[in-house]
Amino acid sequence: MPRCLVALFALFGLMLAGCPVDDGETGPTDVIEDPTWTEHVQPILQDYCSGCHEGTASASGGIAWLNSYDEATVVADAPECEGSTRAECYAGRIERGEMPLGAACPPGDDGCITEDQFTTLQNWVDDGFPE
């Protein structure tokens, strides 16, 4: 089988399986009313999204934006995110059950981000993304 087909099948398999989700919950587990990126938001997202959105290159082809505050708060380049930051866009995609890609894990489902953690993310967005 040609190598390009093997790579295509591997990528398709990752899309179907979704990205690794770590349900270790090392980020805050209660609602934080005035969250900051460094202390509250980044740890939550790293727990659940780092397999596709952290590092220099993602095995799944996901955009690596969890490395820094600047990467998370830049305007997203995806058409469905029109004018939103990456963090806003992905918070919406989590809420709608579109993330992780191919293996949706909506807030509150077993092994997914908790409702309280998602509310913390929403509070951060609503507060204007404090660093």
Secondary structure, 3 states (H helix, E strand, C coil): CCHHHHHHHHHHHHHHHCCCCCCCCCCCCCCCCCCCHHHHHHHHHHHHHHHHHCCCCCCCCCCCCCCCHHHHHCECCCHHHCCCEHHHHHHHHHHCCCCCCCCCCCCCCCCCCCHHHHHHHHHHHHCCCCC
